Amino acid sequence: MATTHTYGGYMLCCPSCNRMVKIGLAWFGLFPMRSGLGPAEFVCTKCGTMYDSGLQEWSRMDVRRKVNFIFHTLAYAIIGGFFSAALILVIEAAATRPDTPFIENLKVNKLLIIWAGIVLLIQALRVSLSLERTLTEIKPYPARYTDLQVNLQAWVMKIFIVSFISIYLAFKYFG
């Protein structure tokens, strides 16, 4: 397994050709943020090298790792909820109502609940996909950065970033 850690994040790359497969948040402050859920073995779709991913399927995780996954899910929901709610409020206020105090906006509660629900659905989908992979016994799993089963959270985060930028531009130029 070729894992590179940089600036609180990590990249999982093929040990032979160095093709990036997975990217994620490794640490948030002092807290490790890797859930460890995913295919245990990858095969590089570029060079064919098989390697250990450092991940584990849900059905093969012990209780400690499952509790760790649930803890990470709740941390993602809370931290991501506050972050996304605050970001949307800042964007909306900056574009439409620069005189409205940040604290007085009550949308934070709704946005936090929406984000938490999205995170819980994504994590439930990841567990479901893991159970499906276990049943189909795809070993080793073809490692592609664009594969949603490998990088679901990264793709969702990219969608949110594009959405936030689009919301800002819409409020700024059309609102």
MDTraj code that builds the backbone (N, CA, C; nanometers):
import mdtraj as md
import numpy as np

residues = "MET ALA THR THR HIS THR TYR GLY GLY TYR MET LEU CYS CYS PRO SER CYS ASN ARG MET VAL LYS ILE GLY LEU ALA TRP PHE GLY LEU PHE PRO MET ARG SER GLY LEU GLY PRO ALA GLU PHE VAL CYS THR LYS CYS GLY THR MET TYR ASP SER GLY LEU GLN GLU TRP SER ARG MET ASP VAL ARG ARG LYS VAL ASN PHE ILE PHE HIS THR LEU ALA TYR ALA ILE ILE GLY GLY PHE PHE SER ALA ALA LEU ILE LEU VAL ILE GLU ALA ALA ALA THR ARG PRO ASP THR PRO PHE ILE GLU ASN LEU LYS VAL ASN LYS LEU LEU ILE ILE TRP ALA GLY ILE VAL LEU LEU ILE GLN ALA LEU ARG VAL SER LEU SER LEU GLU ARG THR LEU THR GLU ILE LYS PRO TYR PRO ALA ARG TYR THR ASP LEU GLN VAL ASN LEU GLN ALA TRP VAL MET LYS ILE PHE ILE VAL SER PHE ILE SER ILE TYR LEU ALA PHE LYS TYR PHE GLY".split()
xyz = np.array([
    [0.0857, -0.1176, 0.0000],
    [0.0000, 0.0000, 0.0000],
    [0.0894, 0.1227, 0.0000],
    [0.0644, 0.2130, -0.0899],
    [0.1409, 0.3371, -0.0970],
    [0.0505, 0.4522, -0.0570],
    [0.0593, 0.4909, 0.0692],
    [-0.0225, 0.5999, 0.1184],
    [0.0676, 0.7182, 0.1456],
    [0.0309, 0.8336, 0.0931],
    [0.1052, 0.9554, 0.1144],
    [0.0212, 1.0480, 0.2001],
    [0.0785, 1.0992, 0.3077],
    [0.0079, 1.1924, 0.3946],
    [0.0606, 1.3336, 0.3697],
    [-0.0320, 1.4275, 0.3444],
    [0.0063, 1.5656, 0.3227],
    [-0.0969, 1.6584, 0.3826],
    [-0.0531, 1.7570, 0.4584],
    [-0.1379, 1.8646, 0.5104],
    [-0.2689, 1.8149, 0.5710],
    [-0.2637, 1.7124, 0.6541],
    [-0.3838, 1.6611, 0.7194],
    [-0.4658, 1.5680, 0.6326],
    [-0.4231, 1.5444, 0.5100],
    [-0.4950, 1.4565, 0.4195],
    [-0.4098, 1.3368, 0.3830],
    [-0.4661, 1.2506, 0.3016],
    [-0.3902, 1.1363, 0.2547],
    [-0.4317, 1.1040, 0.1122],
    [-0.3411, 1.0390, 0.0414],
    [-0.3685, 0.9888, -0.0927],
    [-0.3248, 0.8438, -0.0958],
    [-0.4104, 0.7577, -0.1457],
    [-0.3765, 0.6176, -0.1641],
    [-0.3404, 0.6001, -0.3106],
    [-0.2177, 0.5546, -0.3350],
    [-0.1673, 0.5410, -0.4713],
    [-0.1175, 0.3992, -0.4952],
    [-0.1157, 0.3607, -0.6211],
    [-0.0585, 0.2324, -0.6597],
    [0.0903, 0.2334, -0.6249],
    [0.1403, 0.1292, -0.5574],
    [0.2820, 0.1279, -0.5201],
    [0.3759, 0.1106, -0.6397],
    [0.3227, 0.0651, -0.7531],
    [0.4067, 0.0421, -0.8698],
    [0.4145, 0.1643, -0.9611],
    [0.2989, 0.2163, -1.0042],
    [0.2992, 0.3269, -1.1011],
    [0.2607, 0.4610, -1.0379],
    [0.2267, 0.4596, -0.9097],
    [0.1923, 0.5797, -0.8336],
    [0.0626, 0.6475, -0.8785],
    [-0.0241, 0.5737, -0.9454],
    [-0.1535, 0.6289, -0.9869],
    [-0.2419, 0.6481, -0.8642],
    [-0.2962, 0.7699, -0.8477],
    [-0.3787, 0.8000, -0.7318],
    [-0.5131, 0.7289, -0.7433],
    [-0.5548, 0.6670, -0.6318],
    [-0.6798, 0.5927, -0.6276],
    [-0.7794, 0.6611, -0.5346],
    [-0.7320, 0.7069, -0.4206],
    [-0.8217, 0.7590, -0.3176],
    [-0.7563, 0.8788, -0.2517],
    [-0.8408, 0.9752, -0.2163],
    [-0.7933, 1.0930, -0.1456],
    [-0.8912, 1.1201, -0.0321],
    [-0.8417, 1.1663, 0.0781],
    [-0.9310, 1.1913, 0.1898],
    [-0.8668, 1.2730, 0.2994],
    [-0.9452, 1.2996, 0.4013],
    [-0.9008, 1.3734, 0.5191],
    [-0.8474, 1.2723, 0.6188],
    [-0.7202, 1.2847, 0.6561],
    [-0.6598, 1.1908, 0.7499],
    [-0.6764, 1.2376, 0.8935],
    [-0.6685, 1.3661, 0.9170],
    [-0.6758, 1.4207, 1.0526],
    [-0.7612, 1.5454, 1.0540],
    [-0.8352, 1.5644, 1.1620],
    [-0.9038, 1.6895, 1.1883],
    [-0.8569, 1.7326, 1.3257],
    [-0.7619, 1.8259, 1.3295],
    [-0.6989, 1.8611, 1.4560],
    [-0.6200, 1.7418, 1.5062],
    [-0.6558, 1.6924, 1.6226],
    [-0.5868, 1.5771, 1.6799],
    [-0.6605, 1.4464, 1.6558],
    [-0.7724, 1.4514, 1.5832],
    [-0.8563, 1.3337, 1.5648],
    [-0.8339, 1.2701, 1.4277],
    [-0.8014, 1.1399, 1.4246],
    [-0.7904, 1.0715, 1.2955],
    [-0.9285, 1.0616, 1.2299],
    [-0.9361, 1.0843, 1.0988],
    [-1.0653, 1.0896, 1.0305],
    [-1.0827, 0.9832, 0.9231],
    [-1.0068, 0.8762, 0.9265],
    [-1.0259, 0.7682, 0.8293],
    [-1.1186, 0.6638, 0.8880],
    [-1.2250, 0.6345, 0.8168],
    [-1.3208, 0.5363, 0.8667],
    [-1.2734, 0.3936, 0.8431],
    [-1.1898, 0.3710, 0.7432],
    [-1.1361, 0.2386, 0.7171],
    [-1.2265, 0.1460, 0.6390],
    [-1.3396, 0.1963, 0.5880],
    [-1.4335, 0.1123, 0.5141],
    [-1.3998, 0.1129, 0.3658],
    [-1.3920, -0.0061, 0.3074],
    [-1.3673, -0.0158, 0.1643],
    [-1.3084, -0.1504, 0.1265],
    [-1.2825, -0.1696, -0.0022],
    [-1.2237, -0.2953, -0.0485],
    [-1.0854, -0.3165, 0.0118],
    [-1.0563, -0.4365, 0.0564],
    [-0.9285, -0.4664, 0.1221],
    [-0.8127, -0.4742, 0.0228],
    [-0.8419, -0.5174, -0.0982],
    [-0.7366, -0.5303, -0.1993],
    [-0.7774, -0.4560, -0.3254],
    [-0.6804, -0.3880, -0.3835],
    [-0.7020, -0.3175, -0.5093],
    [-0.6142, -0.3795, -0.6168],
    [-0.6601, -0.3658, -0.7411],
    [-0.5750, -0.3943, -0.8556],
    [-0.5738, -0.2655, -0.9375],
    [-0.4554, -0.2182, -0.9691],
    [-0.4411, -0.0942, -1.0448],
    [-0.4939, -0.1144, -1.1863],
    [-0.5801, -0.0251, -1.2302],
    [-0.6366, -0.0363, -1.3646],
    [-0.5385, 0.0132, -1.4715],
    [-0.4276, 0.0722, -1.4281],
    [-0.3272, 0.1197, -1.5239],
    [-0.2181, 0.0147, -1.5478],
    [-0.1617, -0.0381, -1.4372],
    [-0.0480, -0.1292, -1.4543],
    [-0.0767, -0.2729, -1.4105],
    [-0.1928, -0.2982, -1.3483],
    [-0.2304, -0.4334, -1.3089],
    [-0.1735, -0.4817, -1.1764],
    [-0.1029, -0.3955, -1.1031],
    [-0.0455, -0.4346, -0.9744],
    [-0.1548, -0.4558, -0.8704],
    [-0.1470, -0.5661, -0.7955],
    [-0.2406, -0.5908, -0.6854],
    [-0.1730, -0.5446, -0.5563],
    [-0.2513, -0.4774, -0.4698],
    [-0.1950, -0.4288, -0.3443],
    [-0.3029, -0.4142, -0.2377],
    [-0.2571, -0.4136, -0.1126],
    [-0.3445, -0.3987, 0.0036],
    [-0.3854, -0.2524, 0.0149],
    [-0.5146, -0.2277, 0.0360],
    [-0.5644, -0.0903, 0.0447],
    [-0.5597, -0.0348, 0.1863],
    [-0.5457, -0.1214, 0.2866],
    [-0.5517, -0.0765, 0.4248],
    [-0.6952, -0.0580, 0.4733],
    [-0.7917, -0.0922, 0.3884],
    [-0.9332, -0.0790, 0.4217],
    [-0.9909, -0.2168, 0.4540],
    [-1.1148, -0.2176, 0.5023],
    [-1.1816, -0.3436, 0.5331],
    [-1.3289, -0.3323, 0.4996],
    [-1.3863, -0.4414, 0.4530],
    [-1.5291, -0.4446, 0.4260],
    [-1.6057, -0.4518, 0.5576],
    [-1.7287, -0.4002, 0.5579],
    [-1.8112, -0.3922, 0.6790],
    [-1.8272, -0.5281, 0.7463],
    [-1.8557, -0.6307, 0.6684],
    [-1.8810, -0.7632, 0.7270],
    [-1.7551, -0.8247, 0.7878],
    [-1.6396, -0.7729, 0.7547],
    [-1.5142, -0.8256, 0.8084],
    [-1.4564, -0.7375, 0.9199],
    [-1.5216, -0.6254, 0.9486],
    [-1.4750, -0.5364, 1.0555],
    [-1.5133, -0.5931, 1.1920],
    [-1.4233, -0.5749, 1.2902],
    [-1.4595, -0.6116, 1.4267],
    [-1.5423, -0.4982, 1.4885],
    [-1.5919, -0.5198, 1.6080],
    [-1.6801, -0.4226, 1.6737],
    [-1.6096, -0.2877, 1.6913],
    [-1.4827, -0.2907, 1.7288],
    [-1.4072, -0.1669, 1.7493],
    [-1.4036, -0.0820, 1.6221],
    [-1.3775, -0.1464, 1.5082],
    [-1.3714, -0.0716, 1.3820],
    [-1.5089, -0.0218, 1.3385],
    [-1.6139, -0.0992, 1.3681],
    [-1.7493, -0.0532, 1.3363],
    [-1.7875, 0.0666, 1.4222],
    [-1.7521, 0.0639, 1.5505],
    [-1.7772, 0.1788, 1.6382],
    [-1.6984, 0.2999, 1.5884],
    [-1.5752, 0.2780, 1.5451],
    [-1.4932, 0.3854, 1.4880],
    [-1.5618, 0.4451, 1.3649],
    [-1.6163, 0.3602, 1.2787],
    [-1.6866, 0.4079, 1.1593],
    [-1.8084, 0.4921, 1.1985],
    [-1.8848, 0.4455, 1.2971],
    [-2.0029, 0.5200, 1.3413],
    [-1.9614, 0.6536, 1.4029],
    [-1.8539, 0.6546, 1.4818],
    [-1.8023, 0.7792, 1.5388],
    [-1.7656, 0.8776, 1.4280],
    [-1.6952, 0.8280, 1.3264],
    [-1.6555, 0.9149, 1.2157],
    [-1.7770, 0.9678, 1.1403],
    [-1.8779, 0.8840, 1.1236],
    [-2.0000, 0.9280, 1.0560],
    [-2.0638, 1.0436, 1.1320],
    [-2.0748, 1.0308, 1.2629],
    [-2.1335, 1.1382, 1.3435],
    [-2.0465, 1.2634, 1.3412],
    [-1.9142, 1.2462, 1.3454],
    [-1.8239, 1.3616, 1.3386],
    [-1.8379, 1.4325, 1.2040],
    [-1.8439, 1.3562, 1.0934],
    [-1.8638, 1.4166, 0.9611],
    [-1.9953, 1.4940, 0.9564],
    [-2.0993, 1.4349, 1.0136],
    [-2.2314, 1.4980, 1.0098],
    [-2.2313, 1.6297, 1.0869],
    [-2.1733, 1.6307, 1.2055],
    [-2.1749, 1.7515, 1.2882],
    [-2.0802, 1.8575, 1.2331],
    [-1.9546, 1.8212, 1.2107],
    [-1.8561, 1.9181, 1.1617],
    [-1.8946, 1.9679, 1.0228],
    [-1.9284, 1.8747, 0.9346],
    [-1.9694, 1.9125, 0.7996],
    [-2.0974, 1.9928, 0.7989],
    [-2.1879, 1.9609, 0.8895],
    [-2.3140, 2.0355, 0.8990],
    [-2.2916, 2.1796, 0.9371],
    [-2.2115, 2.2021, 1.0398],
    [-2.1824, 2.3395, 1.0802],
    [-2.1054, 2.4135, 0.9711],
    [-2.0086, 2.3448, 0.9088],
    [-1.9291, 2.4073, 0.8041],
    [-2.0147, 2.4462, 0.6837],
    [-2.0965, 2.3531, 0.6366],
    [-2.1776, 2.3822, 0.5181],
    [-2.2840, 2.4861, 0.5487],
    [-2.3456, 2.4782, 0.6667],
    [-2.4467, 2.5778, 0.7036],
    [-2.3845, 2.7155, 0.7125],
    [-2.2711, 2.7265, 0.7773],
    [-2.2036, 2.8559, 0.7898],
    [-2.1607, 2.9081, 0.6537],
    [-2.1100, 2.8204, 0.5687],
    [-2.0652, 2.8634, 0.4369],
    [-2.1812, 2.9159, 0.3521],
    [-2.2923, 2.8462, 0.3541],
    [-2.4090, 2.8925, 0.2786],
    [-2.4574, 3.0270, 0.3321],
    [-2.4594, 3.0418, 0.4637],
    [-2.5040, 3.1684, 0.5223],
    [-2.4101, 3.2835, 0.4872],
    [-2.2819, 3.2579, 0.4922],
    [-2.1845, 3.3615, 0.4566],
    [-2.2006, 3.4011, 0.3101],
    [-2.2158, 3.3028, 0.2242],
    [-2.2335, 3.3309, 0.0813],
    [-2.3609, 3.4097, 0.0575],
    [-2.4704, 3.3638, 0.1163],
    [-2.5981, 3.4322, 0.0967],
    [-2.5940, 3.5738, 0.1523],
    [-2.5408, 3.5897, 0.2730],
    [-2.5355, 3.7228, 0.3339],
    [-2.4428, 3.8160, 0.2573],
    [-2.3291, 3.7652, 0.2135],
    [-2.2348, 3.8499, 0.1402],
    [-2.2933, 3.8957, 0.0076],
    [-2.3723, 3.8111, -0.0542],
    [-2.4257, 3.8446, -0.1862],
    [-2.5562, 3.9231, -0.1802],
    [-2.6400, 3.9003, -0.0785],
    [-2.7725, 3.9626, -0.0793],
    [-2.7985, 4.0601, 0.0344],
    [-2.7465, 4.0314, 0.1526],
    [-2.7753, 4.1168, 0.2686],
    [-2.6487, 4.1400, 0.3495],
    [-2.5594, 4.2224, 0.3037],
    [-2.4339, 4.2407, 0.3768],
    [-2.4531, 4.3042, 0.5151],
    [-2.5695, 4.3647, 0.5411],
    [-2.5932, 4.4292, 0.6700],
    [-2.6568, 4.3365, 0.7740],
    [-2.6955, 4.2124, 0.7379],
    [-2.7582, 4.1190, 0.8315],
    [-2.6514, 4.0529, 0.9179],
    [-2.6664, 4.0582, 1.0520],
    [-2.5684, 3.9901, 1.1387],
    [-2.5707, 3.8399, 1.1177],
    [-2.4550, 3.7813, 1.1173],
    [-2.4393, 3.6383, 1.0909],
    [-2.5152, 3.5528, 1.1924],
    [-2.5058, 3.5853, 1.3199],
    [-2.5641, 3.5048, 1.4270],
    [-2.7164, 3.5037, 1.4231],
    [-2.7770, 3.6090, 1.3731],
    [-2.9224, 3.6201, 1.3756],
    [-2.9931, 3.5324, 1.2725],
    [-2.9203, 3.4766, 1.1808],
    [-2.9829, 3.3952, 1.0777],
    [-3.0161, 3.2573, 1.1338],
    [-3.1422, 3.2176, 1.1310],
    [-3.1880, 3.0927, 1.1923],
    [-3.1807, 2.9722, 1.0986],
    [-3.1284, 2.9901, 0.9797],
    [-3.1216, 2.8796, 0.8851],
    [-3.0163, 2.7764, 0.9233],
    [-2.9294, 2.8102, 1.0168],
    [-2.8229, 2.7175, 1.0546],
    [-2.8807, 2.5844, 1.1000],
    [-2.9841, 2.5865, 1.1830],
    [-3.0427, 2.4617, 1.2324],
    [-3.0936, 2.3748, 1.1189],
    [-3.1651, 2.4329, 1.0249],
    [-3.2188, 2.3552, 0.9126],
    [-3.1071, 2.2990, 0.8261],
    [-3.0074, 2.3817, 0.7964],
    [-2.8978, 2.3356, 0.7115],
    [-2.8158, 2.2275, 0.7804],
    [-2.7978, 2.2397, 0.9112],
    [-2.7244, 2.1377, 0.9854],
    [-2.7977, 2.0041, 0.9782],
    [-2.9285, 2.0071, 0.9963],
    [-3.0074, 1.8838, 0.9903],
    [-3.0038, 1.8238, 0.8501],
    [-3.0147, 1.9076, 0.7482],
    [-3.0092, 1.8586, 0.6095],
    [-2.8741, 1.7933, 0.5823],
    [-2.7650, 1.8628, 0.6197],
    [-2.6318, 1.8074, 0.5967],
    [-2.6134, 1.6764, 0.6720],
    [-2.6537, 1.6722, 0.7991],
    [-2.6390, 1.5510, 0.8790],
    [-2.7151, 1.4356, 0.8131],
    [-2.8342, 1.4635, 0.7617],
    [-2.9111, 1.3600, 0.6922],
    [-2.8400, 1.3106, 0.5682],
    [-2.7805, 1.4025, 0.4927],
    [-2.7061, 1.3646, 0.3716],
    [-2.5875, 1.2760, 0.4090],
    [-2.5133, 1.3158, 0.5120],
    [-2.3966, 1.2368, 0.5546],
    [-2.4404, 1.0976, 0.5994],
    [-2.5469, 1.0896, 0.6772],
    [-2.5941, 0.9591, 0.7234],
    [-2.6373, 0.8712, 0.6063],
    [-2.7026, 0.9301, 0.5063],
    [-2.7409, 0.8532, 0.3875],
    [-2.6187, 0.8052, 0.3099],
    [-2.5195, 0.8917, 0.2956],
    [-2.3974, 0.8544, 0.2233],
    [-2.3268, 0.7398, 0.2950],
    [-2.3149, 0.7499, 0.4270],
    [-2.2462, 0.6449, 0.5018],
    [-2.3257, 0.5134, 0.4987],
    [-2.4574, 0.5227, 0.5044],
    [-2.5401, 0.4016, 0.4921],
    [-2.5215, 0.3393, 0.3537],
    [-2.5119, 0.4227, 0.2504],
    [-2.4861, 0.3735, 0.1146],
    [-2.3501, 0.3049, 0.1075],
    [-2.2497, 0.3615, 0.1731],
    [-2.1167, 0.3002, 0.1733],
    [-2.1198, 0.1622, 0.2381],
    [-2.1930, 0.1488, 0.3502],
    [-2.2040, 0.0189, 0.4169],
    [-2.2775, -0.0797, 0.3256],
    [-2.3840, -0.0330, 0.2623],
    [-2.4599, -0.1182, 0.1705],
    [-2.3723, -0.1657, 0.0541],
    [-2.2949, -0.0744, -0.0042],
    [-2.2047, -0.1118, -0.1138],
    [-2.0986, -0.2107, -0.0662],
    [-2.0506, -0.1914, 0.0569],
    [-1.9518, -0.2832, 0.1131],
    [-2.0112, -0.4231, 0.1283],
    [-2.1334, -0.4306, 0.1796],
    [-2.1984, -0.5617, 0.1945],
    [-2.2203, -0.6267, 0.0581],
    [-2.2558, -0.5469, -0.0412],
    [-2.2740, -0.5993, -0.1773],
    [-2.1423, -0.6513, -0.2340],
    [-2.0328, -0.5760, -0.2118],
    [-1.9017, -0.6215, -0.2599],
    [-1.8632, -0.7530, -0.1932],
    [-1.8959, -0.7670, -0.0645],
    [-1.8642, -0.8903, 0.0077],
    [-1.9394, -1.0082, -0.0520],
    [-2.0663, -0.9858, -0.0883],
    [-2.1473, -1.0939, -0.1463],
    [-2.0999, -1.1333, -0.2857],
    [-2.0566, -1.0351, -0.3652],
    [-2.0135, -1.0650, -0.5017],
    [-1.8691, -1.1121, -0.5072],
    [-1.7947, -1.0914, -0.3964],
    [-1.6567, -1.1382, -0.3855],
    [-1.5678, -1.0880, -0.4996],
    [-1.5777, -0.9595, -0.5305],
    [-1.4870, -0.9008, -0.6304],
    [-1.3531, -0.8769, -0.5615],
    [-1.2554, -0.9615, -0.5949],
    [-1.1229, -0.9473, -0.5357],
    [-1.0194, -0.9640, -0.6435],
    [-0.9212, -0.8872, -0.6493],
    [-0.9103, -0.7557, -0.5891],
    [-0.9994, -0.6557, -0.6641],
    [-1.0341, -0.5471, -0.5971],
    [-1.1257, -0.4489, -0.6539],
    [-1.0500, -0.3577, -0.7510],
    [-1.1047, -0.3332, -0.8709],
    [-1.0379, -0.2437, -0.9667],
    [-1.0311, -0.1010, -0.9109],
    [-0.9117, -0.0513, -0.8918],
    [-0.8904, 0.0781, -0.8277],
    [-0.8917, 0.1912, -0.9293],
    [-0.9953, 0.2738, -0.9210],
    [-1.0062, 0.3930, -1.0065],
    [-1.0494, 0.5105, -0.9200],
    [-0.9845, 0.6225, -0.9367],
    [-1.0198, 0.7419, -0.8607],
    [-1.1641, 0.7827, -0.8873],
    [-1.2116, 0.7617, -1.0072],
    [-1.3465, 0.8038, -1.0444],
    [-1.4554, 0.7095, -0.9953],
    [-1.4185, 0.5975, -0.9343],
    [-1.5155, 0.4998, -0.8862],
    [-1.5835, 0.5521, -0.7596],
    [-1.7157, 0.5608, -0.7636],
    [-1.7892, 0.6121, -0.6483],
    [-1.7794, 0.5196, -0.5275],
    [-1.7565, 0.3910, -0.5475],
    [-1.7437, 0.2999, -0.4339],
    [-1.6126, 0.3218, -0.3594],
    [-1.5150, 0.3759, -0.4256],
    [-1.3851, 0.4003, -0.3639],
    [-1.3775, 0.5420, -0.3072],
    [-1.4313, 0.6388, -0.3766],
    [-1.4151, 0.7794, -0.3417],
    [-1.5472, 0.8540, -0.3282],
    [-1.6473, 0.7931, -0.2731],
    [-1.7796, 0.8543, -0.2645],
    [-1.7767, 0.9890, -0.1915],
    [-1.7101, 0.9946, -0.0761],
    [-1.7084, 1.1198, -0.0001],
    [-1.6375, 1.2320, -0.0766],
    [-1.5294, 1.1997, -0.1444],
    [-1.4571, 1.3026, -0.2201],
    [-1.5447, 1.3597, -0.3306],
    [-1.6201, 1.2741, -0.3984],
    [-1.7078, 1.3227, -0.5052],
    [-1.8226, 1.4058, -0.4502],
    [-1.8783, 1.3651, -0.3374],
    [-1.9858, 1.4441, -0.2766],
    [-1.9322, 1.5809, -0.2349],
    [-1.8111, 1.5854, -0.1776],
    [-1.7518, 1.7126, -0.1374],
    [-1.7282, 1.8016, -0.2590],
    [-1.6840, 1.7448, -0.3686],
    [-1.6640, 1.8246, -0.4906],
    [-1.7968, 1.8811, -0.5401],
    [-1.9019, 1.8015, -0.5333],
    [-2.0345, 1.8485, -0.5749],
    [-2.0796, 1.9636, -0.4865],
    [-2.0565, 1.9516, -0.3545],
    [-2.0939, 2.0597, -0.2637],
    [-2.0143, 2.1867, -0.2907],
    [-1.8864, 2.1744, -0.3173],
    [-1.8047, 2.2931, -0.3453],
    [-1.8546, 2.3629, -0.4704],
    [-1.8800, 2.2858, -0.5753],
    [-1.9338, 2.3450, -0.6988],
    [-2.0706, 2.4082, -0.6717],
    [-2.1517, 2.3421, -0.5900],
    [-2.2836, 2.3975, -0.5548],
    [-2.2691, 2.5287, -0.4792],
    [-2.1770, 2.5336, -0.3815],
    [-2.1577, 2.6566, -0.3049],
    [-2.1133, 2.7713, -0.3948],
    [-2.0219, 2.7433, -0.4841],
    [-1.9755, 2.8475, -0.5770],
    [-2.0900, 2.8917, -0.6672],
    [-2.1687, 2.7973, -0.7154],
    [-2.2834, 2.8308, -0.8009],
    [-2.3871, 2.9133, -0.7257],
    [-2.4140, 2.8773, -0.6005],
    [-2.5090, 2.9541, -0.5187],
    [-2.4588, 3.0964, -0.5001],
    [-2.3299, 3.1096, -0.4699],
    [-2.2733, 3.2437, -0.4529],
    [-2.2894, 3.3273, -0.5795],
    [-2.2509, 3.2696, -0.6915],
    [-2.2593, 3.3427, -0.8179],
    [-2.4054, 3.3757, -0.8528],
    [-2.4968, 3.2831, -0.8250],
    [-2.6382, 3.3097, -0.8523],
    [-2.6895, 3.4232, -0.7670],
    [-2.6570, 3.4234, -0.6374],
    [-2.7008, 3.5318, -0.5490],
    [-2.6368, 3.6639, -0.5894],
    [-2.5102, 3.6590, -0.6233],
    [-2.4357, 3.7807, -0.6542],
    [-2.4826, 3.8455, -0.7846],
    [-2.5061, 3.7645, -0.8867],
    [-2.5361, 3.8221, -1.0180],
    [-2.6838, 3.8188, -1.0573],
    [-2.7629, 3.7301, -0.9922],
    [-2.9024, 3.7204, -1.0306],
    [-2.9987, 3.7455, -0.9149],
    [-2.9455, 3.7557, -0.7932],
    [-3.0320, 3.7720, -0.6757],
    [-3.0496, 3.9124, -0.6406],
])
top = md.Topology()
chain = top.add_chain()
for i, resn in enumerate(residues, 1):
    res = top.add_residue(resn, chain, resSeq=i)
    for name in ("N", "CA", "C"):
        top.add_atom(name, md.element.get_by_symbol(name[0]), res)
traj = md.Trajectory(xyz[None], top)
